[in-house]
Amino acid sequence: MVQRKTACIGLCLFILSSFCLLFLSCAGSPDFSGSSDMKPMVPPPQLTMNWLWNCEDIDEDSGKGIEVKGNDLFFVRGGGKYSFPVRPESIVTLNISGSFCPPAELPRDIVFIIDVSGSMETNDPATASNTCGRYDAIEAAISNLATTLADEADGSQFAIITFSKDIVSSSSKFIGSKKDLYADITKTGTIQSVLCDHKTSTNYDAALKRAEELFLAGRSGATKEIYFISDGEPDGSADGIMLANKLKKQGVVVEQSTILATIATIMLKGSDRVLEHYIASRDENQNAMHAKVDNVDELADVLAELAINELKETHMKFKFIADKEWQEFDLPDPATTDEFSIPSMDLTVAAETEGIEVIYQYLTSRNMSYECHGTIKMPISEDVGE
C-alpha cells in the first residue's frame, strides 16, 4: 500500500515538472543580459540651478546667459528670457542670489523753484562775493545730479524758476548743460544776481503754474521733479495747494503719457507749514519730502540729500509659469548690505509647469518703483543627458 502511494506521488511530480518545462519553452526564458527594451527604474534627475541677478536684462529667447556645468549644474545670469530642457520629473534645487542694483537711470526733468521774495534779504542775504545759500545749493545739486549723458535724451535736464509776487526769472525749457542753463535764464546778468535776488511778496501759485508749463513741454519718458526752496508765508489764496495736488495726483500729459510729479520742499528759516503739509510729496512711509533749514550754510547739503534717488525697499517673487499664485520673499535692507539670497527650494518639474518665473522689485527714496523680470522655460525632453 505504501509503495502504491509513493509511486502515485512520484508520477504527479513528474507530470508537474514536465508541464512547467513545456510552458517555459513556449513563453521563452527571461533575458537578464540587458538586451531587452525594458529599462530599469531610475530616480528622477537632480539638477542645481544658481540664478545670479547681476542687474542686466537679456531680452532674448536664445538661451544667452545660461552657463551649463555638466548635466546637473547650471547658472543663469540676470533677468531676461531663457529656455533649458529637462528630463521628466526632474528635481531642480533653485538657489537665487545677487547684488542690489542701483535704481534705473531714468531721464529726469528737474525744476528748481527759488523764492526771491523780500524776506530773503534777511533770511539768505548776498555775501560780499555776491553769492548766497540758494546759489550754493543749486550749484551743488546740479553738479551731483548731472550725468555724462546730460545732453542726451536719457540724461538729467534742468530748469530754474525764481518767483516773488509773480515769476521773476524762468528757464525757457529743460537744459542738460549747466553752462547753457545759466545762460538761458540770466540773459545779460549773472546767475548769482538771479538766485540771490529779493523782491516783494510770495506767490506759490505762479511758481507751480510755470513748473507745470515746463513739464508739459518736457520729455514723455522722463520723471517730473520739483525742488522748492522758500522761507514761507505765501500770499493769501496764492498758496499753491490746489496746483500742487494736481501735479502730484493727476500729473501732466506729455505725448499721451500721464506722468505724476514729485515735489520736495525746503523751508529756509521760516515757520509756516504749507510747504510741509500741503505742497510736499510723501515717501513710501507717508512722510513729507521736506526739510527745515535754520542755517543757510546747510542748504546745499539738504538739497543734495533730498535729490538723491536710492534703494529703500526690495522684494522678490517666484512661481511656476502655469501657476497664478506668487511666493514672495523679503530681501535684506539695501542700506545694510550689497548682496542678497533666498532659501534654496527643491522644485519638481512636470510638463504642466512649463517653467519658472521670477520678478525682482524695488522702491526708491523718490517713491519710484521698478522691476526686473526673468523666466526660464523648461520643456520636457526624454533625450536630455543621453
C-alpha angles and dihedrals in degrees: 000000000000091000091054092053092048091050091049093052092048092051091052093051090049092052092047094050091048091052092051091051091049092050093050091047091055097041097044124240119275116266114228094170094095094246093114122103089237114102124208118250112265130187117256116273115270116219132178119209120191109194109196116193108210102167096261131113120208106198097198138100092212095103093248108155096040116111115191121206106188122309098305108042132056138163128216118197121204134335122307139090122309140168127206122171117222137186118260114282092007115174110222121195103209119205116182121189139140151136125289109257122222115247113282111271098241119176110267127209103198127188122194110203111197125191113224097172122142095266090064088074085072102030097045109012123182115261127228088270090053095249130117141188093271091056093047090050094052092046092053095042095052091046090052097043101040113099133201085257093055093124093046131083094257100050136088116282128188144207131185128212124185119190144179122151085346137347110314100180133358140178113247092222143342112295130187100202117076091212092053092042092056093044091052095054101037099047095177106354133062130276089239092058090050097049098037095049125124123200130155132292136003122255112178091175094061093050095049093044090056090047089054090052091052092048092052089057092045133093123299093220097047131096115245113228133173126195108193122194119187142141089225136229100119118200114269111280093001090087095124095229098127093044092047091052091049093052093046100042105027100024126190129296114230118176090340093309117118111216123185117221125226120212124201116188137199123198109207109206092314126122109210117110102215095103095048099040103036114012103043123083121236127244126224090282092049092251117143117257088234141122134192117218121192097170114059090209088068094055096092094051093046093050091048090051093051092049096053115109108205138154115279107163134013135189138176127207128195136186144145109267092243094050126090099204121080125213108220130208128194111221127210122278105276088216090067103041142017097217140054141188136180127216116278116262129204109217126189107212117211132173093261094054093066091193142299135293130203131186123193112200132186139179124210135213088256087062091249119142127209136174140199116209130204135177131184113194112206110199112194114243130173090202097063112119096006 
